[in-house]
Amino acid sequence: MAVVLVRVDQRLLHGQVVEGWVPFLKADAVVVADDFSASDPLVGMAMTAACPARVKLSVQKVADVAVLAAAGKLPGSRTLVLVGSVAALGLLWKQGARATSVNVGNVPLGPGRKRVTPSVALSPEELAQLEEVAATGAQVEARAVPKEKPSDLRAMHEAVDT
């Protein structure tokens, strides 16, 4: 099992992921780490319907994914992990989950957040969490789809710190 990317996207599994990221990464598995989705059978059914048949899909609680990832027991040989927030990413990392690449794809504008890309807004605290992830050796970027030019942490700081 190799986690090829962890993506932060409030929408979790949707068209940009299915049509853009899965083929770009040549992912054979998608793991959705989200407590609400894991507890709602209708959400799980909708995600199963949206996921390509050739791709294994697993929808589990964040803490469960963290344990499985840290033990190297996630499905697939090229696995994409989706989380709904920077906080969920931080929880994965604190519990030992790792990947070489982290993509921040969609975080909506909200209180205390500044826009860093058209689809990503971050607070100083979220940016600090991303820095902690990067300190472990992961490359952290922000972009919605693979064809876009990525924004690195320096560019994210320029947007948030001003």
Secondary structure, DSSP 4 states (H G I P E B T S, - for coil): --EEEEEEETT-SSHIIIIIIHHHHT-SEEEEE-HHHHH-HHHHHHHHHHS-TTSEEEEE-HHHHHHHHHTT--SSSSEEEEESSHHHHHHHHHTT---SEEEEEEB---TT-EEEETTEEE-HHHHHHHHHHHTTT-EEEE-SSTTSPPEEHHHHHHHH--
